[in-house]
Amino acid sequence: MRKQEEYEDIVIVGAGISGLATALALQRKGIRSIVLERSETLRATGAGISIYLNGWHALDHLGVGNQLRAKSTPINEIHGEWVYNDDTEVIPISKEGLRCVKRSDLIEALANSLPAESIRFGCQIVAIETDPVTSFPIVHTADGCIMRTKILIGCDGSNSIVASSLGLKPANLFQTREVRGYTSYPNGHGLSNHFLHLKGDKLFVGRIPVDENLVFWFVDQEFHPKDLETRRDPILIRDRTLEAVKDCPKEVIEMVKHCDLSSLSLTRIRYRAPWHLALKNLCKGTMTVAGDAMHQMDPSIGQGGCTALEDAVVLARSLSREMSVIQSERKISDQEIQNRAEVALRRYTSERKWRILILSTKSFLIGSLFGASWLKRFTFLTLFSTFFGGRFGHTQYNCGHL
């Protein structure tokens, strides 16, 4: 029996933040695409997403910034505190510079701006090959479908099958794991609009208001083999996290104690090494990657979601310069399509590579600081100030208009 074959101009793998943002950015430029998602529904659950100024620039270009602002609280300051003393470092945040958005709100805002038929659920990619005649990608799905596409964009996360096809190595593991969760306060949390960074001995706690009733938080510690079992049981996650924060202020302990168990997750921190990004091509033929599939990084700099949104804007802008002709009435040869697509993808990866290298290096250095000696911390902080424009200079970046 002959397998079913389909033909699409642009296929995006993964309906997470990166994939949906890329599809929406292309739609804003009048370019159709299809998003393939292995899950049966939108993966709208998950952690809060810190959106800094650079991320809001991208969301505004995508046309969903205002509706997300209406569901989140502006953060005015970052407060760096220590568990065992009363010292506090206050870092002002520029107006409209930081908000925490529920991942579900962000995913739904992006998805609801797309035609329903542009997302195909229950579609798992099992193999990718290149057509020997046209050199275009051919995608094989678990249900036996063969999809021939002119452009393939991998937005399928750290275990990306598209990234693997490009020759990118799997993401590396830090010796750090992170618990994330929400705590709801029906009568209001009464917290000021600041992002708490609470540091202890091999412990880092973050707390940020989403709105007047909801707080997103995370707790970082060194990874322990027991975490492999703990991560399957939200009660165990909560109880072990309570043990970790037992010396923290009472309000932090109560926050963990009364968390929403269904929101809890325990994740090993992964990163794509900056030297791998520097040495590898981020596109091959008419295939490329975006989001975590390209540049998964330590979450401590708060740029995972923001950078994926930047990718979407830059990729759509690059493709629109060359590819609008594909979906026009004029007939165009496969060779011209291939040439135009390759020019667009090379422009996209060239524009993004330096930005991604800076962020990946910065996040790698910060991730390496966890549990480090005073001398190592001082050395790395000196590097930040000298070469990276301070700890938050990267948030002032503007990816430009669509």
LINHUUR-V427048 format. One record per residue. N is the residue number from 1. D_FIRST is the distance of its C-alpha to the first C-alpha in whole Angstrom. Layout:
{{N,D_FIRST} {N,D_FIRST}}
This chain:
{{1,0} {2,4} {3,6} {4,9} {5,12} {6,16} {7,19} {8,22} {9,26} {10,27} {11,25} {12,28} {13,27} {14,29} {15,31} {16,34} {17,37} {18,36} {19,33} {20,34} {21,37} {22,35} {23,33} {24,37} {25,38} {26,36} {27,36} {28,40} {29,39} {30,37} {31,34} {32,31} {33,29} {34,26} {35,27} {36,24} {37,26} {38,24} {39,27} {40,26} {41,30} {42,32} {43,34} {44,37} {45,39} {46,41} {47,44} {48,47} {49,46} {50,49} {51,49} {52,52} {53,53} {54,51} {55,48} {56,50} {57,50} {58,46} {59,46} {60,48} {61,46} {62,43} {63,45} {64,45} {65,48} {66,51} {67,49} {68,48} {69,52} {70,53} {71,51} {72,53} {73,56} {74,58} {75,59} {76,62} {77,63} {78,61} {79,64} {80,64} {81,65} {82,66} {83,66} {84,69} {85,71} {86,72} {87,71} {88,69} {89,68} {90,67} {91,65} {92,65} {93,61} {94,62} {95,61} {96,58} {97,57} {98,55} {99,53} {100,51} {101,48} {102,46} {103,42} {104,41} {105,43} {106,42} {107,38} {108,39} {109,41} {110,39} {111,36} {112,38} {113,38} {114,35} {115,33} {116,31} {117,27} {118,28} {119,27} {120,24} {121,24} {122,22} {123,20} {124,21} {125,20} {126,19} {127,20} {128,21} {129,21} {130,22} {131,21} {132,23} {133,23} {134,25} {135,25} {136,24} {137,23} {138,19} {139,19} {140,16} {141,16} {142,16} {143,14} {144,11} {145,12} {146,13} {147,17} {148,19} {149,22} {150,26} {151,28} {152,27} {153,30} {154,30} {155,32} {156,30} {157,33} {158,35} {159,32} {160,30} {161,27} {162,28} {163,31} {164,30} {165,28} {166,31} {167,33} {168,35} {169,36} {170,36} {171,39} {172,42} {173,43} {174,47} {175,49} {176,49} {177,48} {178,48} {179,48} {180,48} {181,49} {182,50} {183,53} {184,54} {185,58} {186,58} {187,62} {188,61} {189,61} {190,64} {191,63} {192,64} {193,62} {194,61} {195,59} {196,60} {197,60} {198,61} {199,62} {200,63} {201,62} {202,59} {203,58} {204,57} {205,57} {206,56} {207,56} {208,56} {209,56} {210,53} {211,55} {212,59} {213,57} {214,54} {215,54} {216,52} {217,53} {218,51} {219,53} {220,52} {221,53} {222,53} {223,49} {224,50} {225,48} {226,48} {227,47} {228,43} {229,44} {230,46} {231,43} {232,42} {233,45} {234,46} {235,50} {236,50} {237,49} {238,52} {239,54} {240,54} {241,54} {242,57} {243,59} {244,58} {245,60} {246,63} {247,65} {248,64} {249,66} {250,66} {251,64} {252,61} {253,61} {254,61} {255,58} {256,56} {257,57} {258,56} {259,53} {260,50} {261,48} {262,45} {263,45} {264,46} {265,44} {266,45} {267,43} {268,44} {269,45} {270,42} {271,43} {272,42} {273,44} {274,46} {275,46} {276,43} {277,42} {278,45} {279,43} {280,40} {281,38} {282,37} {283,34} {284,32} {285,31} {286,30} {287,29} {288,32} {289,33} {290,36} {291,38} {292,37} {293,34} {294,37} {295,40} {296,41} {297,44} {298,47} {299,48} {300,51} {301,52} {302,50} {303,47} {304,44} {305,43} {306,46} {307,44} {308,40} {309,42} {310,44} {311,40} {312,39} {313,42} {314,42} {315,38} {316,38} {317,41} {318,40} {319,37} {320,39} {321,41} {322,38} {323,35} {324,36} {325,36} {326,32} {327,32} {328,35} {329,35} {330,35} {331,33} {332,33} {333,31} {334,28} {335,31} {336,34} {337,32} {338,31} {339,35} {340,36} {341,34} {342,35} {343,38} {344,38} {345,36} {346,39} {347,42} {348,40} {349,40} {350,44} {351,45} {352,44} {353,44} {354,48} {355,48} {356,46} {357,48} {358,51} {359,49} {360,47} {361,50} {362,53} {363,50} {364,50} {365,54} {366,54} {367,52} {368,54} {369,57} {370,56} {371,58} {372,60} {373,64} {374,66} {375,66} {376,63} {377,62} {378,65} {379,64} {380,61} {381,62} {382,64} {383,61} {384,60} {385,63} {386,63} {387,60} {388,58} {389,60} {390,61} {391,59} {392,58} {393,58} {394,54} {395,54} {396,56} {397,53} {398,52} {399,48} {400,49} {401,48} {402,45}}
